[in-house]
Amino acid sequence: MNAMDIKSINAAYLGKVNAALERATALENTPELLRNAMRYSLEAGGKRIRPCLVLGVCDMLSGNENGSEGQTREMALCLACGLEMIHTYSLIHDDLPSVDNDDMRRGRPSNHKVFGEGQAVFAGDALLTYAFEWMLENGLRFENKNYYRAMLEIAKRAGASGMVAGQSLDLIAEAEKTMDEAMLYRIHRRKTADMLTAAILAGAYCANAGETQLNVLERYADKLGLLFQLTDDILDAEGDAALMGKTLGKDAENNKLTFVSLYGLETAKEMAKQIAVEAHALLCGNFADGAEYLHGMIDYIKDRKN
């Protein structure tokens, strides 16, 4: 599977996710300003890598090559929407002056620059809470234990031992000017890799994956998460701000602990190439065939420019 194949498949997934998010966030009983703030960030676009992974893994393991709309795919789509709401809330809060203080996100002003800091906090809070309301409400019609196992995985990896833990450690490392390899990996396994792992395992649960498959996919997801962060750090150092849609160079300016700050730009690039090789090898060693989508995602993430 080449890069064009992946882009085409992800574009199809993105269309389904965007349509589902539009339906999910009508929010008729929500105050207009809060609803507008929530939807402003949710509709800002982006690659939707996490929801695409939910659908891609589900289709890969359940054999839905043509994206048939059975219950398995419906479960995956509901979880994909919930996961994207959680990811979007995290971006709103990340951009706040008390955290990363970013004025731009996905090519337009950050939520707090448009709606104010207080409303941005509330928009993030509401998206996080509504994500679980949405997933739980849909779960009632599925009556499938694996759907709830997937929700539990998402909750764990988004919360106090996952993404939020990584964000907290990131702030601590910045304040203390920490330049420690162990801390670097602790931060990004939680802050970045955990949400990608949640997406991959959620898709696998929807397809009734066995424990062996789940273990392999968790190891793959960890590598994909570190690759994503390596690429992000590299792009912050030398990317195109117009393509990235956000201010670049802030990691160095704020003395953040990143792969580039710890190892240097060229070494970080070599590390990205090596971890991509390891991720491909892991798939080859455990999936004789049928893992083309996951192979393609490795190169898609490694070669991305935004």
C-alpha positions as CSV (number, residue, x, y, z in Angstrom):
1,M,0.0,0.0,0.0
2,N,1.5,3.3,-1.0
3,A,1.1,6.8,0.4
4,M,-1.6,7.7,-2.1
5,D,-3.6,4.6,-1.1
6,I,-3.6,5.6,2.5
7,K,-4.6,9.2,1.8
8,S,-7.5,8.0,-0.3
9,I,-8.7,5.5,2.4
10,N,-8.3,8.0,5.2
11,A,-10.2,10.6,3.1
12,A,-13.1,8.2,2.9
13,Y,-12.9,7.5,6.6
14,L,-12.7,11.2,7.3
15,G,-15.9,11.8,5.4
16,K,-17.8,9.3,7.4
17,V,-16.4,10.7,10.7
18,N,-17.1,14.3,9.8
19,A,-20.7,13.4,8.9
20,A,-21.2,11.5,12.1
21,L,-19.7,14.3,14.2
22,E,-22.0,16.8,12.6
23,R,-25.0,14.6,13.6
24,A,-23.6,14.0,17.0
25,T,-23.0,17.6,17.9
26,A,-26.4,19.2,17.1
27,L,-26.5,19.9,20.9
28,E,-30.0,21.5,20.8
29,N,-30.1,21.9,24.6
30,T,-26.7,23.5,24.9
31,P,-26.3,27.3,25.3
32,E,-25.4,28.8,21.9
33,L,-22.1,30.3,22.9
34,L,-20.9,27.0,24.4
35,R,-22.1,25.0,21.4
36,N,-20.4,27.4,19.0
37,A,-17.1,27.1,21.0
38,M,-17.3,23.3,21.0
39,R,-18.0,23.1,17.3
40,Y,-15.5,25.7,16.4
41,S,-12.6,23.5,17.4
42,L,-14.2,20.2,16.4
43,E,-14.9,21.5,12.9
44,A,-11.5,23.0,12.4
45,G,-10.4,20.0,10.4
46,G,-7.2,18.1,10.8
47,K,-6.1,14.7,9.7
48,R,-8.4,12.8,12.2
49,I,-5.7,10.2,12.5
50,R,-7.2,8.7,15.7
51,P,-10.7,8.1,14.4
52,C,-9.3,6.9,11.1
53,L,-7.3,4.3,13.0
54,V,-10.4,3.1,14.8
55,L,-12.1,2.5,11.5
56,G,-9.1,1.1,9.8
57,V,-8.2,-1.5,12.4
58,C,-11.9,-2.5,12.7
59,D,-12.1,-3.0,9.0
60,M,-8.8,-4.8,8.8
61,L,-9.7,-7.3,11.4
62,S,-13.3,-7.8,10.6
63,G,-12.8,-8.0,6.8
64,N,-15.0,-5.0,6.0
65,E,-12.9,-4.1,3.0
66,N,-15.7,-2.2,1.4
67,G,-16.7,-0.5,4.6
68,S,-20.0,-2.3,5.1
69,E,-22.2,-0.7,7.6
70,G,-23.0,-3.5,10.0
71,Q,-23.0,-3.2,13.8
72,T,-19.2,-3.7,14.0
73,R,-18.6,-0.6,11.9
74,E,-21.3,1.3,13.7
75,M,-19.7,0.6,17.0
76,A,-16.3,1.7,15.6
77,L,-17.8,4.9,14.2
78,C,-19.3,5.9,17.5
79,L,-16.1,5.3,19.3
80,A,-14.2,7.2,16.6
81,C,-16.4,10.2,17.2
82,G,-16.0,10.0,20.9
83,L,-12.2,9.8,20.6
84,E,-12.0,12.8,18.3
85,M,-14.1,14.8,20.8
86,I,-11.6,13.9,23.5
87,H,-8.6,14.7,21.3
88,T,-10.2,18.1,20.4
89,Y,-10.8,19.0,24.1
90,S,-7.1,18.2,24.8
91,L,-6.0,20.6,22.0
92,I,-8.3,23.4,23.3
93,H,-6.7,23.1,26.8
94,D,-3.2,22.6,25.4
95,D,-3.4,26.0,23.7
96,L,-4.4,27.9,26.8
97,P,-2.0,30.6,28.1
98,S,-1.5,28.5,31.3
99,V,-0.3,25.5,29.3
100,D,1.4,25.9,25.9
101,N,0.1,29.5,25.2
102,D,-0.5,28.9,21.4
103,D,-2.5,31.5,19.5
104,M,-3.0,29.3,16.3
105,R,-4.4,25.9,15.8
106,R,-5.1,24.2,12.5
107,G,-4.5,27.4,10.6
108,R,-6.9,29.6,12.5
109,P,-7.0,31.4,15.9
110,S,-7.1,29.0,18.9
111,N,-10.3,28.6,20.8
112,H,-9.4,30.9,23.6
113,K,-8.5,33.7,21.2
114,V,-12.0,33.6,19.7
115,F,-14.2,32.8,22.7
116,G,-12.0,33.9,25.7
117,E,-10.2,31.7,28.2
118,G,-13.2,30.9,30.3
119,Q,-15.4,29.7,27.5
120,A,-12.4,27.7,26.0
121,V,-12.1,25.9,29.3
122,F,-15.8,25.1,29.3
123,A,-15.8,24.1,25.7
124,G,-13.0,21.6,26.4
125,D,-14.8,20.3,29.6
126,A,-18.0,19.9,27.6
127,L,-16.4,18.0,24.8
128,L,-14.7,15.6,27.2
129,T,-17.9,15.0,29.1
130,Y,-20.1,14.8,26.0
131,A,-17.7,12.3,24.4
132,F,-18.5,9.7,27.1
133,E,-22.2,10.6,27.1
134,W,-22.3,10.0,23.3
135,M,-20.4,6.7,23.5
136,L,-22.5,5.4,26.5
137,E,-25.8,6.4,24.9
138,N,-24.9,4.5,21.7
139,G,-23.6,1.6,23.7
140,L,-27.1,0.9,25.0
141,R,-28.3,-0.1,21.6
142,F,-25.2,-2.3,20.9
143,E,-25.3,-4.4,24.1
144,N,-21.8,-5.6,23.3
145,K,-19.2,-6.2,26.0
146,N,-16.3,-5.4,23.8
147,Y,-17.7,-2.0,23.0
148,Y,-17.5,-1.2,26.7
149,R,-14.0,-2.7,26.9
150,A,-13.0,-0.2,24.2
151,M,-14.6,2.7,26.1
152,L,-12.7,1.6,29.2
153,E,-9.4,1.6,27.2
154,I,-10.2,5.1,25.9
155,A,-10.9,6.4,29.4
156,K,-7.8,5.0,30.9
157,R,-5.5,6.2,28.1
158,A,-7.1,9.7,28.1
159,G,-7.0,10.3,31.8
160,A,-4.8,10.4,35.0
161,S,-2.5,7.6,34.0
162,G,-2.5,8.4,30.2
163,M,-2.7,11.6,28.2
164,V,-3.4,13.9,31.1
165,A,-0.5,12.4,33.0
166,G,1.8,13.1,30.1
167,Q,0.6,16.7,29.8
168,S,1.3,17.2,33.5
169,L,4.8,15.7,33.3
170,D,5.4,17.8,30.2
171,L,4.7,21.0,32.2
172,I,6.9,19.8,35.1
173,A,9.8,19.0,32.8
174,E,9.5,22.5,31.2
175,A,9.3,24.3,34.5
176,E,12.3,22.3,35.9
177,K,14.2,22.5,32.6
178,T,14.6,18.7,32.7
179,M,16.7,17.1,30.0
180,D,16.3,13.4,30.9
181,E,15.8,10.5,28.5
182,A,13.6,8.5,30.8
183,M,11.3,11.5,31.4
184,L,11.1,12.1,27.7
185,Y,9.7,8.6,27.0
186,R,7.4,8.8,30.1
187,I,5.9,12.0,28.8
188,H,5.3,11.0,25.2
189,R,4.2,7.4,25.8
190,R,1.4,9.0,27.8
191,K,0.8,12.3,26.1
192,T,0.9,11.1,22.5
193,A,1.2,7.3,22.2
194,D,-1.7,6.5,24.6
195,M,-4.4,8.1,22.6
196,L,-3.2,6.4,19.4
197,T,-3.1,3.1,21.3
198,A,-6.7,3.8,22.5
199,A,-7.8,4.3,18.9
200,I,-6.1,1.1,17.6
201,L,-7.3,-1.1,20.4
202,A,-10.9,0.3,20.2
203,G,-11.0,-0.7,16.6
204,A,-9.7,-4.1,17.5
205,Y,-12.3,-4.6,20.3
206,C,-15.1,-3.8,17.8
207,A,-13.8,-6.5,15.6
208,N,-13.6,-9.0,18.5
209,A,-9.8,-9.3,18.3
210,G,-8.2,-12.0,20.4
211,E,-5.6,-11.4,23.2
212,T,-2.6,-12.2,21.0
213,Q,-3.8,-9.7,18.4
214,L,-4.5,-7.1,21.0
215,N,-1.0,-7.5,22.5
216,V,0.7,-7.1,19.1
217,L,-1.4,-4.1,18.2
218,E,-0.6,-2.4,21.6
219,R,3.2,-2.8,20.8
220,Y,2.6,-1.5,17.3
221,A,0.7,1.5,18.6
222,D,3.4,2.4,21.1
223,K,5.9,2.6,18.2
224,L,3.5,4.5,16.1
225,G,3.0,7.0,18.9
226,L,6.7,7.6,19.4
227,L,7.1,8.0,15.6
228,F,4.3,10.5,15.6
229,Q,6.0,12.5,18.4
230,L,9.4,12.3,16.7
231,T,7.9,13.7,13.5
232,D,6.1,16.4,15.4
233,D,9.3,17.5,17.1
234,I,11.2,17.5,13.8
235,L,8.5,19.5,12.1
236,D,8.5,22.1,15.0
237,A,12.2,22.6,14.3
238,E,12.1,22.8,10.5
239,G,8.6,22.5,9.3
240,D,6.5,24.9,7.2
241,A,4.3,27.0,9.5
242,A,1.7,27.5,6.7
243,L,1.3,23.7,6.3
244,M,1.4,23.1,10.0
245,G,-1.3,25.7,10.8
246,K,0.4,26.7,14.1
247,T,3.3,28.6,15.4
248,L,6.6,26.7,15.1
249,G,9.8,26.9,17.0
250,K,8.1,27.2,20.4
251,D,9.6,24.0,21.7
252,A,13.1,25.5,21.6
253,E,11.9,28.9,22.7
254,N,10.3,27.4,25.8
255,N,13.2,24.9,26.5
256,K,10.8,21.9,26.2
257,L,12.0,18.4,26.6
258,T,11.7,17.0,23.0
259,F,13.5,14.4,20.9
260,V,15.2,17.2,19.0
261,S,16.3,19.1,22.2
262,L,17.7,15.9,23.7
263,Y,19.3,14.2,20.7
264,G,19.6,16.9,18.0
265,L,17.7,17.2,14.7
266,E,19.7,14.8,12.6
267,T,19.7,12.0,15.3
268,A,15.9,12.5,15.8
269,K,15.5,12.0,12.0
270,E,17.5,8.7,12.2
271,M,15.5,7.6,15.2
272,A,12.2,8.2,13.3
273,K,13.5,6.1,10.4
274,Q,14.6,3.3,12.8
275,I,11.3,3.1,14.7
276,A,9.4,3.0,11.4
277,V,11.5,0.0,10.4
278,E,10.7,-1.7,13.8
279,A,7.0,-1.0,13.4
280,H,7.0,-2.6,9.9
281,A,8.9,-5.6,11.2
282,L,6.5,-6.1,14.1
283,L,3.6,-6.2,11.7
284,C,5.4,-8.6,9.3
285,G,6.3,-10.9,12.1
286,N,2.7,-11.2,13.4
287,F,0.4,-10.5,10.5
288,A,1.2,-12.6,7.5
289,D,-1.0,-10.5,5.4
290,G,-4.0,-8.1,5.7
291,A,-2.1,-5.4,7.6
292,E,-1.5,-3.2,4.6
293,Y,-3.5,-0.3,6.2
294,L,-1.3,-0.3,9.3
295,H,1.9,-0.5,7.2
296,G,0.7,2.4,5.2
297,M,0.0,4.5,8.4
298,I,3.6,4.1,9.5
299,D,4.9,5.8,6.4
300,Y,2.0,8.3,6.3
301,I,3.0,9.5,9.8
302,K,6.7,9.4,9.2
303,D,6.5,11.4,6.0
304,R,3.8,13.9,7.0
305,K,4.4,17.6,6.6
306,N,1.7,18.9,8.9
